[in-house]
C-alpha cells in the first residue's frame, strides 16, 4: 500500500508549476503597470500642451481689442494702438528657431480701473520654462523683463517650442512681426497666426526613442530619448487687428 502524502517528484513538479504561474502573473502586472504609467504620462503632457495652447490662443485672439465692460455694464474704449504696439513677435532664446517671444496688448473686462483695463501680456521661454507676464500697457520693458525672469511667472515647464508664424491679409507669411518686408504696415495686417506648441514629460519613461516634430515655420524639434513628447499646431484668427 502507498503511504499518504506527496513524493519528492510530485512536490518538485507542483512547485515548478506554481513558479511559472507566479512568474507569468508578476510579468503581467509589471507590463500592465508600465502601460498605465505611459498612458498617464502621455495624458499629462497632452493636457499641459493643450493648456498652453489655449492660453496663447486667447491672448492672440484678444490682441488689439480696444473695448471693455466695467462693473456697471458700461462699455468703454480703453486701447488705441498701431498694430506693431498691439502685437510683437520674434525669435528668442537659445533655440531661437522655435522659441518665440510674444507681446500682445488688449483691453480686458477683467480689470475695472481705467488704465488698468489695458493689458500688456508677454510670453518667453527660459530653459524650457514658459513664462507669462500680465502687466498694464504702460509697464516699462525693463519691468516686464524682470517679471519674465522670475520663476513664479512660469505657466508650464518642459516646453520645447512655442513657434508662431503670422499670416498677413495679403496672403504672405512671416515668422516675426512687425515685418515691413513680408507684411508691411499700412498696406496689410496679421490676419491670423499658426501656433505650434511642443512639450515633453517631466521624467523619462525608459522606453521612448528619439522623435522629431516639425513646427509651423519649418524647423524641427527633437524629443530626447526616453521622454514622452506631444506637439500641437493650431490656427488662431486675430480679428481685432484689422481695425487698428
C-alpha positions in Angstrom: 0.0 0.0 0.0 1.2 3.5 -0.9 1.9 5.9 2.0 -0.2 9.1 2.0 1.4 12.4 1.0 3.4 13.7 -2.0 6.5 12.2 -3.4 9.6 14.3 -4.0 9.0 14.4 -7.7 5.4 15.4 -7.3 6.4 18.3 -4.9 9.1 19.5 -7.4 6.6 19.4 -10.3 4.0 21.3 -8.2 6.5 23.9 -7.2 7.6 24.3 -10.8 4.1 24.9 -12.0 3.4 27.4 -9.2 6.7 29.3 -10.0 5.7 29.5 -13.7 2.2 30.8 -12.8 3.7 33.4 -10.4 6.2 34.5 -13.0 3.5 34.9 -15.6 1.3 36.8 -13.1 4.1 39.1 -12.0 5.1 39.8 -15.6 1.5 40.6 -16.5 1.2 43.1 -13.6 4.5 44.7 -14.4 3.6 45.2 -18.0 0.1 46.5 -17.1 1.7 49.0 -14.7 4.1 50.2 -17.3 1.4 50.7 -19.9 -0.7 52.6 -17.3 2.2 54.8 -16.4 3.0 55.6 -20.0 -0.7 56.4 -20.7 -0.8 58.6 -17.7 2.4 60.4 -18.8 1.1 60.9 -22.3 -2.1 62.3 -20.9 -0.2 64.7 -18.6 1.9 66.0 -21.5 -1.1 66.4 -23.8 -3.1 68.3 -21.1 -0.1 70.6 -20.5 0.4 71.4 -24.1 -3.3 72.0 -24.7 -3.4 74.3 -21.7 -0.5 76.4 -23.0 -2.1 76.5 -26.5 -5.4 77.6 -25.0 -3.8 80.5 -23.1 -1.7 81.7 -26.1 -4.8 81.4 -28.3 -6.9 83.5 -26.0 -4.3 86.3 -25.9 -3.7 86.3 -29.6 -7.5 86.5 -30.3 -7.7 89.5 -28.0 -4.7 91.3 -29.4 -5.8 94.9 -30.4 -9.2 94.6 -28.7 -10.0 98.2 -27.6 -13.2 98.0 -25.6 -14.1 96.5 -22.2 -17.1 96.3 -20.0 -16.9 97.7 -16.5 -18.7 96.5 -13.4 -21.6 98.8 -14.1 -22.2 97.2 -17.5 -20.8 100.2 -19.4 -18.7 99.5 -22.5 -15.7 101.8 -22.7 -12.9 102.2 -25.2 -9.5 102.0 -23.5 -6.9 101.0 -26.1 -5.9 102.7 -29.3 -2.7 101.4 -30.8 -0.9 100.9 -34.1 -0.7 97.2 -34.9 3.0 97.0 -34.0 2.4 98.0 -30.4 -0.6 95.6 -30.1 1.3 92.7 -31.5 5.0 91.9 -31.4 6.6 88.6 -32.1 10.1 87.4 -32.8 12.5 84.5 -32.3 14.3 84.5 -28.9 16.3 82.2 -26.6 18.9 79.5 -27.1 16.8 77.6 -29.6 15.5 80.7 -31.3 14.2 78.9 -34.4 11.3 77.5 -32.4 11.2 79.6 -29.1 9.4 82.8 -30.0 8.9 85.8 -27.7 5.4 87.2 -27.9 3.9 90.6 -26.7 0.2 91.5 -27.1 -1.9 94.4 -25.8 -5.6 94.5 -25.4 -8.4 95.9 -23.2 -9.7 93.4 -20.7 -13.1 93.4 -18.9 -11.4 91.5 -16.0 -9.9 94.8 -14.9 -12.2 97.7 -13.9 -10.0 100.6 -13.1 -9.4 102.9 -16.0 -5.8 102.4 -17.4 -5.6 99.0 -15.6 -8.0 97.6 -18.2 -5.4 97.9 -20.8 -3.1 94.8 -20.5 0.3 94.0 -21.8 0.9 90.2 -21.9 4.3 88.8 -22.7 5.5 85.2 -23.3 9.1 84.0 -23.1 10.7 80.5 -22.9 13.7 80.3 -20.5 15.4 76.9 -20.2 12.3 75.1 -21.5 10.2 77.0 -18.9 7.4 79.1 -20.5 6.9 82.3 -18.6 3.9 84.7 -18.9 3.8 88.3 -17.7 0.5 90.2 -17.4 1.0 93.9 -16.7 -0.6 97.2 -17.5 0.0 98.6 -21.0 2.2 101.4 -19.6 4.6 98.9 -17.9 8.2 99.5 -18.9 10.2 96.9 -20.9 12.7 96.5 -18.1 9.9 95.7 -15.6 8.5 93.1 -18.0 11.9 91.6 -18.4 12.4 91.2 -14.7 8.9 89.6 -14.4 9.7 87.1 -17.1 12.9 86.1 -15.4 11.1 85.4 -12.2 10.3 81.7 -11.9 7.0 82.5 -10.2 5.6 83.5 -13.6 6.2 80.1 -15.1 3.0 78.7 -16.5 4.5 75.4 -17.7 7.8 73.6 -17.6 9.3 71.4 -20.2 8.0 73.3 -23.2 10.4 72.7 -26.1 8.8 75.0 -28.6 6.4 77.9 -28.9 6.6 78.7 -32.6 4.4 81.3 -34.2 4.0 82.2 -37.9 1.8 85.1 -38.9 -0.4 85.1 -41.9 -0.9 88.5 -43.4 -4.0 89.9 -45.0 -2.2 89.8 -48.4 -1.7 86.0 -48.0 2.0 86.2 -47.3 3.5 84.7 -44.1 6.2 86.0 -41.7 8.0 84.4 -38.7 8.1 87.8 -36.9 6.1 90.9 -36.5 6.4 93.8 -37.2 7.8 92.9 -40.7 7.8 95.7 -43.2 9.0 93.4 -46.0 6.6 90.4 -46.0 3.8 92.1 -44.1 4.2 95.9 -44.5 2.2 98.1 -42.1 -0.2 100.4 -43.8 -1.0 98.0 -46.6 -1.5 94.8 -44.7 -2.1 93.4 -41.2 -1.6 90.0 -39.5 -4.9 88.2 -40.1 -4.1 85.0 -38.2 -1.4 83.1 -36.5 -0.2 79.5 -36.9 0.9 78.3 -33.5 2.9 75.2 -32.6 3.5 74.1 -29.0 5.7 71.1 -28.2 6.1 69.8 -24.7 7.8 66.8 -23.1 7.3 64.7 -19.9 9.0 65.7 -16.7 10.5 62.3 -16.2 11.9 59.7 -18.6 9.9 56.5 -19.2 12.9 54.5 -20.2 11.3 53.2 -23.4 10.5 56.0 -25.9 13.0 56.5 -28.7 14.2 59.9 -30.1 11.5 61.7 -32.2 11.4 64.9 -34.2 8.4 67.2 -34.7 8.2 69.9 -37.4 6.9 73.3 -36.3 4.7 75.7 -38.2 7.5 77.8 -39.5 9.5 74.8 -40.7 12.3 73.9 -38.2 12.1 70.6 -36.3 12.2 70.0 -32.5 13.9 66.9 -31.1 12.3 65.0 -28.3 15.0 63.4 -26.2 15.2 59.6 -26.0 13.2 58.1 -23.1 10.9 61.1 -22.8 7.3 61.4 -24.0 6.6 64.4 -26.1 3.5 65.9 -27.7 3.1 68.5 -30.5 0.0 70.6 -31.3 -0.5 73.1 -34.1 -3.5 75.5 -34.4 -4.5 78.4 -36.5 -5.7 81.4 -34.5 -7.7 84.3 -36.0 -6.9 87.8 -34.8 -10.0 89.9 -35.9 -9.3 92.9 -33.8 -6.1 93.9 -35.6 -8.0 94.7 -38.8 -9.5 97.8 -37.3 -6.2 99.2 -35.8 
